[in-house]
Amino acid sequence: MEQNKKGLNTLAFCLGILLAGVLIQTAGWLKGDRLVFPDVGEILRTFVRMLGEERTWQQIGTTLVHLVEALAAAAAIGTALGLAQGKSMFIRNLLKPLMILLRSIPMIVMTVIIMVLTKYERVPLIASALMLIPLISEATAEGLRRIEPEMIDVYRMNSGFNARVLFRVYLPLMAGYLKQAYINAVGMGIKLAVTTEYLVQARNTLGKAVYSSAYFNEYAEIYAYALIMILLATLVSAVPETIKRIIRKG
C-alpha cells in the first residue's frame, strides 16, 4: 500500500514537471516569442549540457553552502525563539511585531539594508536566515502549544526542563510541525539564497549565473537553472526522511 502511494506521488511529481513544460510551450505560442519562451527540448538540452560542466557544479556547491548555512542559523534561532514564544505569552506578544516585520519586509529592502551593514559575501546567509526565522519560530511555537498537557506532566514528575527533556520529549512531539516548517523553509530558502546572490553579484553562484544568462538573453539557460534549483530543493527537503530511514535500518 505504501509502495503504491509513493509510486503515485512520484508519478504526480513527474506529471507536474510535464505540466510546467506545457505551460512554457503554450506561453511561447501565445506570445510568439521563442527567445523568452524557448522550446522545452532546447531547455532540456541546455540543462543536460550544463550538468556536464564543472562550473555548474561549483555554482551549485556555493549556493548549497549558502542554503545550508541559512537553514542551520534559522533553525537554531527560530527554534529557540519559538520555544520561548510557546512557553510565554508575554514573549510571544513582545516578538510579534518583529516577526511580522521579518515576514512582510520585501526581500530587496532586506538585502539592501544588510549590504550596507556587512560584507557582500555574508548577505546571502544573513538575509536568507532572517527571512526564514519567522517561518520556523511560528511552527515551533504552534507545535509546543499543541502538545497535550498530560504528556508534559509525565516528565515534570521526574525532572525539570533541560536539554535532555527538550530533545527526548518536546522536539519529538513537535516533529510534524517542524518537518513541515523545514520543507517550506527549504523551498523558500533556495529562492532567497539565489535572489540575494543575484542582487549582490556573489561570485561562482547560481544567482550570479542567472544574472549573466539574463544579461546575454540566454533564456534557455535561465529555465535550466530553474530546473536545477527545483531538483536542489527537492533533494535537500528529502534529507531528514533519508536520515530517518538510515537510522531505522541501522
C-alpha positions in Angstrom: 0.0 0.0 0.0 2.8 2.4 1.0 4.8 1.5 -2.2 1.7 2.3 -4.3 1.3 5.6 -2.6 5.0 6.5 -3.2 4.7 5.5 -6.8 1.6 7.6 -7.2 3.3 10.6 -5.6 6.3 10.2 -7.9 4.0 10.0 -11.0 2.2 13.1 -9.9 5.5 14.9 -9.4 6.7 13.9 -12.9 3.3 15.0 -14.4 3.7 18.3 -12.6 7.1 18.9 -14.4 5.4 17.9 -17.7 2.6 20.4 -16.9 5.2 23.2 -16.3 6.8 22.4 -19.7 3.4 22.5 -21.4 2.7 25.9 -19.9 6.0 27.3 -21.1 5.3 25.9 -24.6 1.8 27.5 -24.5 3.1 30.8 -23.3 5.7 30.8 -26.1 3.0 30.0 -28.6 0.6 32.7 -27.3 3.4 35.3 -27.1 5.0 34.3 -30.3 8.4 34.8 -28.8 10.7 31.8 -28.7 13.6 33.9 -27.3 11.8 34.4 -23.9 9.9 31.1 -24.1 12.2 28.6 -25.8 11.1 25.0 -26.7 11.1 22.5 -23.9 13.5 20.4 -25.9 16.0 23.3 -26.1 15.7 23.8 -22.3 16.3 20.1 -21.6 19.4 20.0 -23.9 20.8 23.1 -22.2 20.0 21.5 -18.8 22.0 18.3 -19.7 24.8 20.4 -21.2 25.1 22.5 -18.0 25.2 19.4 -15.7 28.2 18.2 -17.7 30.1 21.4 -16.9 32.4 21.7 -13.9 31.5 25.4 -13.5 27.8 24.5 -12.9 28.6 22.1 -10.1 30.8 24.8 -8.5 27.9 27.2 -8.6 25.5 24.6 -7.2 28.0 23.9 -4.4 28.4 27.5 -3.4 24.6 28.1 -3.4 24.1 24.9 -1.5 26.5 26.1 1.2 24.6 29.4 1.5 21.3 27.5 1.7 22.5 25.0 4.4 24.2 27.8 6.5 21.0 29.9 6.3 18.8 26.9 7.2 21.1 26.0 10.2 21.1 29.5 11.5 17.4 30.0 11.0 16.6 26.6 12.6 18.8 27.3 15.7 17.5 30.9 16.2 13.9 30.2 15.1 13.5 27.1 17.3 14.9 28.9 20.4 12.5 31.9 19.8 9.6 29.5 19.1 10.1 27.7 22.3 10.2 31.0 24.2 7.1 32.2 22.4 5.3 28.9 23.0 6.0 28.9 26.7 5.4 32.6 27.4 2.5 34.7 26.1 4.4 37.9 27.1 7.4 36.9 24.9 5.1 35.9 22.1 3.5 39.4 22.1 6.9 41.1 22.6 8.3 39.4 19.5 5.2 39.5 17.4 6.0 42.9 15.7 9.5 41.8 14.9 8.2 38.5 13.3 5.6 40.5 11.3 8.4 42.8 10.1 10.7 40.0 9.0 7.8 38.1 7.4 6.5 41.1 5.4 9.6 43.2 4.5 10.4 42.9 0.8 13.4 40.8 0.1 15.2 43.6 -1.9 14.8 46.0 1.0 16.2 43.5 3.5 19.1 42.8 1.1 19.9 46.4 0.6 19.9 47.1 4.4 22.2 44.1 5.0 24.5 45.1 2.2 25.1 48.4 4.0 25.8 46.7 7.3 28.1 43.9 6.3 30.3 42.5 3.6 28.6 41.4 0.4 29.7 37.7 0.7 27.7 37.5 4.0 24.5 38.9 2.6 23.0 35.6 1.2 23.5 33.9 4.5 22.2 36.7 6.8 19.3 37.9 4.6 18.0 34.3 3.9 18.3 33.3 7.6 16.4 36.4 8.8 13.6 35.8 6.4 13.3 32.1 7.4 13.3 32.7 11.2 9.6 33.6 11.5 8.6 30.5 9.5 10.5 28.2 11.9 9.7 30.1 15.1 6.0 30.2 14.4 5.9 26.5 13.6 7.8 25.7 16.8 5.6 27.8 18.9 2.4 26.3 17.5 3.8 22.8 17.9 4.7 23.5 21.5 1.2 24.8 22.3 -0.4 21.8 20.7 1.3 19.3 22.9 -1.1 17.6 25.3 -0.6 18.9 28.9 -0.7 15.3 30.2 2.4 14.4 28.3 4.3 17.3 29.8 3.2 16.4 33.3 4.8 13.0 32.9 8.3 14.3 32.7 7.7 17.0 35.3 7.1 14.3 37.8 10.8 13.1 37.4 12.7 16.1 36.1 12.8 19.8 35.4 13.2 21.3 31.9 16.6 20.6 30.5 18.4 19.8 27.2 17.6 16.1 27.5 13.9 16.8 28.0 14.0 19.1 25.0 15.4 16.5 22.7 13.6 13.5 24.2 10.2 15.0 24.9 9.4 18.3 23.2 11.1 18.0 19.8 9.7 14.5 19.0 6.2 15.6 20.0 6.6 18.7 17.7 8.1 16.7 14.8 5.2 17.1 12.5 5.2 20.9 12.7 9.0 21.1 12.5 9.1 18.8 9.4 6.6 20.9 7.5 8.4 24.1 8.5 11.7 22.6 7.3 10.1 21.6 3.9 8.7 25.1 3.5 12.0 26.7 4.6 14.0 24.7 2.0 11.8 25.8 -0.9 11.8 29.4 0.3 15.4 29.3 1.3 16.7 28.3 -2.2 14.8 31.2 -3.7 16.0 33.6 -1.1 19.6 32.5 -1.5 19.6 32.8 -5.3 17.8 36.1 -5.1 20.4 37.6 -2.8 23.2 36.2 -4.8 21.7 37.8 -7.9 21.4 41.2 -6.1 24.9 41.2 -4.7 26.5 39.5 -7.7 28.1 36.8 -5.5 30.8 35.1 -7.4 30.5 31.5 -8.6 26.8 31.1 -7.5 23.6 30.2 -9.2 22.4 33.8 -8.6 25.3 35.2 -10.5 24.8 32.6 -13.3 21.2 33.6 -13.7 22.2 37.3 -13.9 24.8 36.5 -16.6 22.3 34.5 -18.6 19.7 37.2 -18.4 22.3 39.9 -19.4 23.1 37.9 -22.6 19.4 36.9 -23.2 20.1 33.2 -22.7 16.6 32.3 -21.6 17.1 28.6 -22.1 19.8 28.7 -19.5 17.6 30.6 -17.1 14.9 27.9 -17.3 17.7 25.2 -17.0 18.9 26.9 -13.8 15.3 26.9 -12.6 15.2 23.1 -13.1 18.5 22.8 -11.1 17.0 24.8 -8.3 13.9 22.7 -8.2 15.9 19.5 -8.0 18.2 21.0 -5.4 15.2 22.0 -3.2 13.7 18.5 -3.7 16.9 16.7 -2.7 17.5 18.9 0.4 13.9 18.5 1.5 14.3 14.7 1.5 17.4 14.8 3.7 15.6 14.4 7.1 13.4 11.5 5.8 16.5 9.8 4.3 18.4 10.1 7.6 15.4 8.7 9.5 15.3 5.7 7.2 19.0 5.1 7.6 18.7 5.2 11.4 15.8 2.8 11.4 17.7 0.3 9.2 20.8 0.6 11.4 
